[in-house]
């Protein structure tokens, strides 16, 4: 394996260098402050285009060069130079975002390209997730929904338009996918999920993640979770109300193996709940907020990162912008 001394390094795209008269600040999430000397200025300029670690030591002296390099590595500001293989394509810009994973972003994008997501429900949550995953370069989808597009869907379900009204959501989503990426594929199921067995339509497929974006029946998220756990497939769920929304948990095969469970238990003594159907009130902006957080965490997981909602249910109060996090418990393994 090549040592760090022989490798070339450069600043990540998101690194910001602020040059003042007396000092230079290098910022990436956190920041370091350095004296503004001609040597430091030259070292910074070399890292903008790329250089070897030894060049820094030759310029600053062995000890100072090592300290400078180590400080930048601790700041997570450096990456090995890479060539963007997606120039002129939809995913061109996001490859620079993927630098934060400290490997060649082309490899991460290739991983996303080959991932398959199943989306249950193509309403205000599911359609925005579809848009984000498609825009991120994903090319393989399984879409499950029973509804036709209604005119009132257009305030929050942005893959549809007025010509979509009366047409099946799965068909309109297929056409939307083809309009963005004609090389992408989508298996369509015009099916209402009324019992756990209905999810067996997914059995023939190798799937990387199943996303529950449906809000009925009331226990559909548990059905999807149990199906994913049985097949050792990653699971994500979320939903939106009038005053708050929630996303997560995102559960992975590692979650199941470590005993993390997702169960929504009814409060003790509760006899019934009104209404027993999803609320009618729905706003495009709040649907977009929750769905975008879900999409971000799904993409992070598929890219090899650890999203905030991993094994965690996250709630957001829209008016107060208050966020709550609930870590899921682990059941002890049976002896």
LUMVONU-532762 format. One record per residue: x negated, y, z negated of N, C-alpha, C in turn; residue number from 1; residue in three letters. Coordinates in steps of 0.02 Angstrom, whole numbers. Layout:
   n_c1   n_c2   n_c3  ca_c1  ca_c2  ca_c3   c_c1   c_c2   c_c3   i  aa
      X      Y      Z      X      Y      Z      X      Y      Z NUM ALA
...
REM end
This chain:
   n_c1   n_c2   n_c3  ca_c1  ca_c2  ca_c3   c_c1   c_c2   c_c3   i  aa
    -42    -60      0      0      0      0    -44     62      0   1 UNK
    -26    110     40    -66    171     46    -60    212    -19   2 UNK
   -117    237    -44   -116    277   -106    -89    346    -91   3 UNK
    -70    382   -145    -44    450   -136    -98    497   -110   4 UNK
   -163    478   -120   -217    521    -96   -220    524    -20   5 UNK
   -202    467     13   -206    463     85   -142    483    121   6 UNK
    -86    481     85    -23    500    115    -20    575    128   7 UNK
     21    594    176     36    665    186    100    681    149   8 UNK
    103    743    124    160    765     85    181    834    108   9 UNK
    246    849    102    271    915    118    329    932     72  10 UNK
    346    996     69    403   1016     30    467    989     61  11 UNK
    514    968     18    580    950     41    615   1012     68  12 UNK
    664   1000    110    699   1055    143    732   1103     93  13 UNK
    754   1078     36    790   1119    -12    744   1157    -61  14 UNK
    679   1147    -55    632   1182    -98    631   1256    -79  15 UNK
    632   1299   -130    628   1371   -119    564   1397   -151  16 UNK
    527   1436   -113    465   1466   -137    475   1542   -140  17 UNK
    468   1569   -200    476   1641   -211    407   1671   -227  18 UNK
    384   1714   -184    317   1743   -192    323   1814   -219  19 UNK
    294   1825   -279    292   1891   -310    220   1916   -310  20 UNK
    211   1977   -331    144   2006   -331     97   1967   -377  21 UNK
    122   1949   -436     78   1917   -485     87   1841   -491  22 UNK
    141   1816   -465    153   1744   -473    195   1716   -415  23 UNK
    196   1650   -411    235   1614   -361    279   1563   -398  24 UNK
    343   1563   -382    390   1515   -412    410   1464   -359  25 UNK
    404   1401   -377    426   1346   -333    486   1314   -367  26 UNK
    542   1312   -332    606   1292   -362    637   1235   -323  27 UNK
    656   1182   -361    695   1126   -334    730   1094   -393  28 UNK
    794   1110   -402    832   1092   -462    804   1131   -521  29 UNK
    742   1115   -541    707   1156   -591    653   1196   -556  30 UNK
    612   1230   -593    562   1274   -562    497   1274   -601  31 UNK
    442   1289   -566    377   1300   -598    351   1368   -576  32 UNK
    314   1399   -620    287   1466   -608    211   1462   -607  33 UNK
    181   1487   -553    109   1483   -544     80   1553   -533  34 UNK
     18   1561   -552    -16   1624   -538    -24   1633   -463  35 UNK
    -15   1694   -440    -22   1708   -369    -95   1721   -353  36 UNK
   -128   1668   -332   -197   1674   -309   -200   1655   -235  37 UNK
   -253   1672   -202   -259   1655   -131   -261   1579   -121  38 UNK
   -291   1543   -170   -294   1470   -165   -225   1438   -172  39 UNK
   -187   1462   -222   -120   1435   -231    -76   1452   -171  40 UNK
    -83   1513   -145    -45   1533    -86    -61   1487    -27  41 UNK
   -125   1471    -17   -145   1428     37   -118   1357     27  42 UNK
   -120   1333    -35    -95   1266    -50    -20   1261    -35  43 UNK
     16   1314    -53     88   1315    -39    101   1315     36  44 UNK
     63   1353     73     72   1357    145     58   1290    178  45 UNK
      8   1253    153     -7   1188    181     49   1138    168  46 UNK
     80   1143    110    134   1097     93    198   1112    132  47 UNK
    203   1171    158    261   1187    200    259   1146    264  48 UNK
    200   1136    292    193   1097    353    172   1025    340  49 UNK
    139   1013    282    118    946    265     43    940    258  50 UNK
     20    907    206    -51    896    195    -62    836    149  51 UNK
   -124    813    145   -141    759     99   -156    788     30  52 UNK
   -150    746    -21   -164    767    -89   -236    791    -95  53 UNK
   -281    757    -60   -352    775    -66   -365    846    -41  54 UNK
   -327    868      8   -335    937     32   -321    987    -23  55 UNK
   -274    972    -67   -258   1016   -123   -316   1018   -172  56 UNK
   -346    959   -184   -403    956   -230   -463    992   -200  57 UNK
   -473    985   -135   -529   1020   -103   -519   1096   -108  58 UNK
   -458   1117   -105   -443   1189   -106   -444   1217   -177  59 UNK
   -416   1181   -225   -407   1207   -293   -458   1180   -343  60 UNK
   -496   1130   -323   -538   1094   -370   -503   1030   -392  61 UNK
   -542    979   -410   -512    913   -423   -460    915   -478  62 UNK
   -477    944   -536   -430    944   -592   -369    987   -578  63 UNK
   -381   1048   -554   -324   1093   -540   -281   1066   -483  64 UNK
   -312   1035   -433   -274   1007   -378   -229    950   -400  65 UNK
   -257    907   -445   -217    852   -472   -158    878   -514  66 UNK
   -172    930   -554   -119    958   -596    -65    990   -553  67 UNK
    -84   1024   -500    -37   1056   -455      6   1003   -421  68 UNK
    -26    951   -395     11    897   -362     58    862   -410  69 UNK
     33    846   -470     74    810   -519    134    852   -540  70 UNK
    125    918   -546    180    962   -565    234    962   -511  71 UNK
    214    961   -448    262    959   -393    297    892   -389  72 UNK
    261    838   -403    293    772   -403    343    767   -461  73 UNK
    326    794   -518    372    795   -575    434    837   -559  74 UNK
    424    889   -520    480    931   -498    522    897   -445  75 UNK
    495    842   -417    528    804   -364    535    845   -300  76 UNK
    484    887   -287    487    935   -233    455    910   -168  77 UNK
    422    853   -170    383    830   -112    412    767    -81  78 UNK
    401    760    -17    421    700     20    370    688     75  79 UNK
    362    626     96    320    612    153    353    640    216  80 UNK
    315    670    261    345    697    322    382    644    362  81 UNK
    438    664    392    479    618    431    508    655    490  82 UNK
    527    618    541    555    648    602    630    635    603  83 UNK
    669    688    611    742    681    612    764    645    675  84 UNK
    789    583    666    811    544    722    883    557    743  85 UNK
    915    607    712    986    621    728    996    691    756  86 UNK
    944    720    783    951    787    811   1004    787    867  87 UNK
   1046    838    865   1099    844    915   1159    800    902  88 UNK
   1162    769    843   1218    726    825   1252    753    762  89 UNK
   1311    727    748   1351    751    692   1311    749    627  90 UNK
   1272    697    618   1238    686    554   1170    720    549  91 UNK
   1153    762    596   1086    793    597   1069    828    531  92 UNK
   1114    871    507   1099    912    449   1097    873    383  93 UNK
   1139    821    378   1144    787    314   1081    746    299  94 UNK
   1041    731    350    979    694    336    934    733    289  95 UNK
    935    799    294    894    839    248    922    835    177  96 UNK
    987    829    171   1018    818    105    993    753     74  97 UNK
    983    702    116    962    636     91    889    634     69  98 UNK
    852    688     79    783    689     55    780    679    -21  99 UNK
    834    695    -56    833    689   -129    825    618   -153 100 UNK
    835    569   -108    827    499   -127    756    473   -118 101 UNK
    710    518    -96    639    503    -94    621    443    -50 102 UNK
    657    437      5    637    390     57    657    420    123 103 UNK
    634    390    177    648    417    243    724    423    253 104 UNK
    750    483    263    823    491    270    852    452    329 105 UNK
    813    437    380    838    398    436    860    328    413 106 UNK
    824    300    364    842    234    338    907    237    299 107 UNK
    917    291    262    979    299    224   1038    306    272 108 UNK
   1028    346    325   1082    355    373   1099    290    408 109 UNK
   1048    250    423   1060    186    454   1102    141    409 110 UNK
   1089    145    343   1128    106    295   1201    129    296 111 UNK
   1212    194    299   1281    220    302   1315    199    367 112 UNK
   1278    203    421   1307    184    486   1337    114    484 113 UNK
   1303     69    450   1324     -1    449   1372    -20    395 114 UNK
   1391     28    352   1436     13    297   1508     10    320 115 UNK
   1548    -31    286   1619    -37    302   1660    -19    240 116 UNK
   1707     27    249   1752     48    195   1823     30    211 117 UNK
   1859      3    163   1931     -8    168   1966     47    129 118 UNK
   2014     80    159   2051    134    126   2124    112    121 119 UNK
   2149    108     60   2219     90     48   2258    154     34 120 UNK
   2298    175     82   2337    237     76   2306    293    116 121 UNK
   2344    319    164   2319    372    208   2358    436    199 122 UNK
   2363    457    135   2397    519    118   2347    574    103 123 UNK
   2364    616     53   2323    674     38   2253    659     13 124 UNK
   2243    600    -16   2177    580    -39   2142    538     14 125 UNK
   2176    487     38   2144    441     84   2121    472    149 126 UNK
   2160    520    177   2141    550    241   2079    595    233 127 UNK
   2075    631    178   2016    674    168   1954    632    157 128 UNK
   1961    576    121   1904    531    113   1884    503    181 129 UNK
   1932    484    222   1917    459    289   1878    512    329 130 UNK
   1901    574    326   1866    627    362   1794    634    339 131 UNK
   1783    632    274   1716    641    247   1670    582    263 132 UNK
   1696    522    258   1654    464    272   1638    460    347 133 UNK
   1686    475    388   1674    476    461   1622    529    478 134 UNK
   1629    589    448   1581    643    461   1511    625    436 135 UNK
   1507    582    385   1443    560    358   1410    506    400 136 UNK
   1444    485    453   1414    437    498   1439    366    492 137 UNK
   1482    352    444   1509    284    438   1550    267    501 138 UNK
   1545    204    522   1575    184    585   1623    126    580 139 UNK
   1632     99    520   1673     39    513   1725     49    458 140 UNK
   1789     44    477   1844     59    430   1898      6    435 141 UNK
   1932     -4    379   1994    -42    377   2045      4    345 142 UNK
   2100     16    378   2149     64    355   2215     29    343 143 UNK
   2243     41    283   2307     10    264   2356     65    244 144 UNK
   2412     67    278   2465    115    260   2529     93    294 145 UNK
   2586    111    263   2651     90    289   2691    148    318 146 UNK
   2670    210    305   2712    268    319   2701    296    390 147 UNK
   2751    333    411   2745    377    469   2732    448    443 148 UNK
   2703    490    485   2687    559    467   2752    599    462 149 UNK
   2759    636    406   2814    683    396   2786    754    401 150 UNK
   2829    801    417   2805    869    426   2777    896    360 151 UNK
   2804    875    303   2779    900    239   2710    873    222 152 UNK
   2687    821    258   2619    796    248   2566    846    271 153 UNK
   2584    891    315   2535    933    348   2504    985    302 154 UNK
   2531    994    241   2502   1043    196   2439   1015    162 155 UNK
   2425    951    169   2369    922    133   2335    864    169 156 UNK
   2364    840    222   2337    782    259   2314    807    327 157 UNK
   2251    828    330   2228    870    385   2206    832    447 158 UNK
   2209    767    446   2195    730    508   2256    731    554 159 UNK
   2313    750    527   2375    751    566   2391    822    589 160 UNK
   2433    827    641   2459    891    664   2532    883    683 161 UNK
   2562    935    709   2635    932    722   2654    878    772 162 UNK
   2608    863    817   2623    809    866   2620    741    833 163 UNK
   2592    737    772   2588    673    737   2653    654    702 164 UNK
   2696    702    691   2757    690    651   2798    635    684 165 UNK
   2818    587    642   2857    530    666   2815    471    688 166 UNK
   2749    481    696   2705    427    718   2673    393    657 167 UNK
   2652    331    666   2621    294    611   2555    327    591 168 UNK
   2544    331    525   2482    361    501   2421    322    523 169 UNK
   2426    256    522   2367    216    542   2348    230    615 170 UNK
   2397    239    658   2383    252    729   2352    321    738 171 UNK
   2378    370    702   2351    438    707   2280    441    679 172 UNK
   2267    404    626   2199    402    598   2151    368    646 173 UNK
   2175    315    679   2133    282    730   2114    332    785 174 UNK
   2162    372    807   2148    421    859   2101    476    834 175 UNK
   2110    495    771   2065    545    742   1993    518    741 176 UNK
   1985    456    720   1919    425    718   1888    426    788 177 UNK
   1927    405    838   1901    403    907   1881    472    932 178 UNK
   1916    524    909   1900    591    930   1836    618    901 179 UNK
   1816    592    843   1754    613    811   1696    568    832 180 UNK
   1707    502    831   1655    455    849   1685    397    888 181 UNK
   1681    399    954   1712    346    995   1679    278    985 182 UNK
   1621    276    952   1587    213    940   1610    180    874 183 UNK
   1648    217    834   1672    189    771   1731    142    783 184 UNK
   1741     96    737   1797     49    743   1840     51    680 185 UNK
   1903     36    689   1950     35    633   2000    -22    641 186 UNK
   2003    -65    592   2054   -117    590   2115    -87    554 187 UNK
   2174    -93    584   2234    -59    559   2284   -110    532 188 UNK
   2313    -93    474   2364   -136    445   2424    -92    426 189 UNK
   2478   -100    464   2540    -65    449   2577   -107    397 190 UNK
   2558    -95    334   2582   -139    281   2592   -100    216 191 UNK
   2646   -114    182   2658    -86    116   2632   -135     64 192 UNK
   2594   -110     17   2567   -153    -36   2618   -155    -93 193 UNK
   2653   -210    -98   2705   -218   -150   2687   -271   -201 194 UNK
   2633   -308   -188   2611   -360   -234   2536   -372   -221 195 UNK
   2501   -398   -270   2429   -408   -261   2411   -450   -200 196 UNK
   2454   -498   -184   2440   -543   -128   2435   -506    -62 197 UNK
   2466   -447    -57   2464   -409      5   2393   -387     24 198 UNK
   2349   -382    -26   2280   -362    -13   2240   -416     21 199 UNK
   2269   -475     28   2233   -530     61   2221   -517    135 200 UNK
   2252   -465    162   2236   -447    232   2162   -428    239 201 UNK
   2130   -412    183   2060   -393    184   2012   -452    183 202 UNK
   2039   -511    171   1996   -571    161   1948   -584    219 203 UNK
   1967   -574    282   1921   -593    336   1859   -548    342 204 UNK
   1857   -492    306   1806   -442    318   1751   -441    265 205 UNK
   1690   -426    289   1636   -407    244   1644   -332    230 206 UNK
   1653   -313    168   1670   -244    150   1620   -219     98 207 UNK
   1599   -157    105   1552   -128     57   1589    -93      0 208 UNK
   1647    -64     14   1685    -31    -39   1759    -28    -18 209 UNK
   1803    -39    -68   1875    -30    -58   1896     31    -98 210 UNK
   1932     76    -66   1953    139    -98   2028    138   -106 211 UNK
   2051    142   -167   2122    148   -179   2142    221   -177 212 UNK
   2179    241   -126   2203    309   -120   2279    310   -119 213 UNK
   2310    256   -141   2383    251   -144   2406    265   -215 214 UNK
   2467    292   -222   2492    309   -288   2553    267   -308 215 UNK
   2571    218   -268   2625    173   -287   2615    106   -252 216 UNK
   2637     53   -285   2667     49   -351   2621     77   -405 217 UNK
   2648     88   -464   2611    124   -516   2547     87   -537 218 UNK
   2545     21   -527   2487    -18   -548   2444    -41   -489 219 UNK
   2449     -6   -433   2412    -28   -374   2337    -23   -385 220 UNK
   2314     26   -424   2242     31   -435   2215    -30   -471 221 UNK
   2254    -58   -518   2231   -119   -551   2230   -178   -502 222 UNK
   2278   -181   -458   2279   -235   -408   2216   -232   -364 223 UNK
   2201   -171   -341   2142   -164   -297   2079   -180   -336 224 UNK
   2075   -157   -399   2017   -172   -441   2007   -248   -448 225 UNK
   2061   -283   -464   2054   -355   -475   2034   -391   -410 226 UNK
   2060   -367   -355   2040   -397   -291   1965   -386   -279 227 UNK
   1942   -325   -290   1871   -309   -280   1827   -349   -327 228 UNK
   1848   -356   -389   1808   -394   -437   1804   -467   -416 229 UNK
   1859   -495   -393   1860   -565   -371   1811   -576   -313 230 UNK
   1808   -527   -267   1765   -535   -208   1697   -501   -216 231 UNK
   1685   -471   -275   1621   -438   -288   1607   -381   -239 232 UNK
   1659   -340   -229   1656   -282   -185   1662   -218   -227 233 UNK
   1626   -166   -209   1631   -103   -245   1702    -75   -239 234 UNK
   1722    -39   -292   1791    -14   -299   1789     59   -320 235 UNK
   1835     98   -291   1842    169   -310   1916    186   -309 236 UNK
   1937    228   -356   2007    250   -358   2009    323   -381 237 UNK
   2066    355   -370   2074    424   -390   2145    447   -377 238 UNK
   2163    504   -403   2230    530   -393   2235    603   -413 239 UNK
   2290    635   -392   2298    707   -401   2367    722   -430 240 UNK
   2370    764   -481   2433    787   -509   2440    862   -499 241 UNK
   2489    892   -532   2500    964   -524   2447   1005   -561 242 UNK
   2426    981   -620   2381   1020   -662   2311    992   -665 243 UNK
   2303    929   -647   2238    897   -652   2233    841   -601 244 UNK
   2173    818   -592   2160    760   -549   2105    719   -581 245 UNK
   2098    658   -556   2045    615   -583   2016    572   -527 246 UNK
   1953    555   -535   1923    508   -489   1877    461   -528 247 UNK
   1871    401   -501   1833    350   -536   1880    309   -579 248 UNK
   1853    252   -600   1783    235   -596   1764    209   -527 249 UNK
   1700    218   -510   1671    181   -455   1636    121   -487 250 UNK
   1659     62   -470   1632      0   -497   1596    -38   -442 251 UNK
   1541    -68   -459   1499   -104   -411   1492   -177   -432 252 UNK
   1465   -219   -390   1451   -287   -412   1411   -290   -476 253 UNK
   1365   -243   -485   1326   -241   -547   1370   -223   -606 254 UNK
   1421   -182   -595   1468   -165   -648   1504   -227   -673 255 UNK
   1529   -267   -626   1565   -328   -644   1519   -377   -682 256 UNK
   1458   -383   -658   1411   -429   -689   1393   -408   -760 257 UNK
   1393   -343   -773   1376   -319   -840   1437   -315   -886 258 UNK
   1496   -335   -861   1554   -339   -904   1596   -276   -907 259 UNK
   1583   -226   -864   1625   -166   -863   1693   -184   -834 260 UNK
   1746   -162   -867   1814   -179   -846   1855   -115   -837 261 UNK
   1905   -121   -794   1950    -65   -780   2021    -89   -792 262 UNK
   2050    -69   -847   2118    -88   -864   2155    -25   -887 263 UNK
   2214    -13   -860   2255     44   -880   2312     18   -924 264 UNK
   2302     22   -988   2352     -5  -1035   2404     47  -1053 265 UNK
   2467     27  -1056   2521     72  -1077   2515     86  -1151 266 UNK
   2528    148  -1173   2525    163  -1244   2572    119  -1285 267 UNK
   2551    101  -1344   2592     58  -1387   2658     93  -1404 268 UNK
   2712     56  -1398   2778     83  -1415   2814    117  -1358 269 UNK
   2780    128  -1301   2812    162  -1244   2862    115  -1212 270 UNK
   2926    137  -1207   2978     95  -1178   2987    106  -1103 271 UNK
   2984    169  -1082   2989    183  -1011   2959    251   -997 272 UNK
   2953    267   -934   2921    330   -914   2962    361   -857 273 UNK
   2979    426   -864   3013    463   -811   2966    518   -787 274 UNK
   2960    528   -722   2986    485   -668   2941    424   -659 275 UNK
   2970    372   -629   2930    313   -616   2904    312   -545 276 UNK
   2915    367   -509   2888    376   -442   2836    432   -445 277 UNK
   2790    436   -396   2742    492   -395   2778    559   -392 278 UNK
   2748    610   -422   2778    677   -421   2780    703   -349 279 UNK
   2827    749   -336   2834    776   -269   2784    833   -256 280 UNK
   2767    870   -309   2724    928   -300   2654    908   -278 281 UNK
   2630    939   -225   2563    922   -200   2535    981   -161 282 UNK
   2473    998   -176   2440   1056   -146   2378   1033   -108 283 UNK
   2369   1058    -48   2312   1038     -8   2245   1051    -42 284 UNK
   2239   1108    -74   2175   1127   -105   2155   1078   -160 285 UNK
   2203   1060   -204   2185   1015   -259   2173    944   -234 286 UNK
   2211    922   -184   2197    858   -152   2126    858   -124 287 UNK
   2108    913    -92   2042    918    -62   1986    916   -113 288 UNK
   1997    947   -171   1945    948   -223   1931    876   -247 289 UNK
   1982    841   -267   1972    773   -294   1947    726   -241 290 UNK
   1976    729   -181   1955    685   -128   1882    697   -107 291 UNK
   1861    759   -111   1791    775    -93   1743    749   -146 292 UNK
   1762    754   -210   1720    724   -262   1716    648   -253 293 UNK
   1772    617   -237   1772    545   -225   1726    529   -166 294 UNK
   1733    566   -112   1692    554    -53   1618    562    -68 295 UNK
   1601    614   -105   1531    626   -124   1503    566   -161 296 UNK
   1541    539   -208   1517    484   -248   1513    419   -208 297 UNK
   1560    409   -162   1557    350   -119   1496    353    -74 298 UNK
   1483    411    -43   1425    418      0   1361    410    -40 299 UNK
   1359    439   -101   1300    431   -143   1286    358   -158 300 UNK
   1339    321   -175   1331    249   -189   1305    212   -129 301 UNK
   1336    222    -71   1317    186    -11   1247    206     12 302 UNK
   1225    266     -6   1158    289     11   1105    261    -36 303 UNK
   1127    229    -90   1079    200   -137   1071    239   -201 304 UNK
   1111    291   -211   1106    331   -272   1154    307   -326 305 UNK
   1153    343   -382   1197    328   -439   1245    386   -449 306 UNK
   1306    381   -424   1353    437   -429   1378    448   -500 307 UNK
   1404    507   -512   1427    526   -579   1484    481   -602 308 UNK
   1526    458   -555   1584    418   -575   1568    344   -581 309 UNK
   1505    325   -576   1487    254   -584   1507    232   -654 310 UNK
   1552    183   -658   1576    156   -721   1609    210   -765 311 UNK
   1632    263   -735   1658    321   -772   1720    349   -739 312 UNK
   1771    364   -779   1830    398   -755   1821    472   -770 313 UNK
   1828    514   -719   1816    586   -726   1882    623   -713 314 UNK
   1899    668   -758   1958    709   -751   1940    782   -742 315 UNK
   1979    818   -702   1967    889   -691   2033    927   -701 316 UNK
   2033    974   -748   2089   1020   -758   2080   1077   -709 317 UNK
   2128   1086   -663   2119   1134   -609   2119   1206   -633 318 UNK
   2162   1222   -681   2167   1292   -703   2108   1312   -748 319 UNK
   2090   1268   -795   2035   1284   -840   1967   1262   -817 320 UNK
   1964   1224   -761   1902   1196   -735   1865   1157   -788 321 UNK
   1903   1122   -829   1874   1081   -882   1867   1009   -858 322 UNK
   1808    981   -866   1795    913   -843   1786    867   -902 323 UNK
   1819    809   -899   1811    758   -951   1783    695   -918 324 UNK
   1741    660   -956   1711    598   -931   1725    543   -982 325 UNK
   1751    487   -957   1766    429  -1000   1728    369   -973 326 UNK
   1678    348  -1010   1640    289   -991   1681    226  -1004 327 UNK
   1681    181   -956   1717    119   -965   1679     72  -1011 328 UNK
   1715     33  -1049   1683    -12  -1098   1661    -77  -1064 329 UNK
   1616   -110  -1097   1592   -175  -1074   1619   -228  -1122 330 UNK
   1652   -279  -1093   1674   -334  -1134   1616   -382  -1145 331 UNK
   1610   -406  -1205   1556   -452  -1219   1568   -518  -1182 332 UNK
   1513   -544  -1156   1518   -607  -1119   1538   -663  -1166 333 UNK
   1579   -708  -1139   1599   -766  -1178   1539   -812  -1188 334 UNK
   1533   -840  -1249   1477   -884  -1263   1492   -954  -1238 335 UNK
REM end
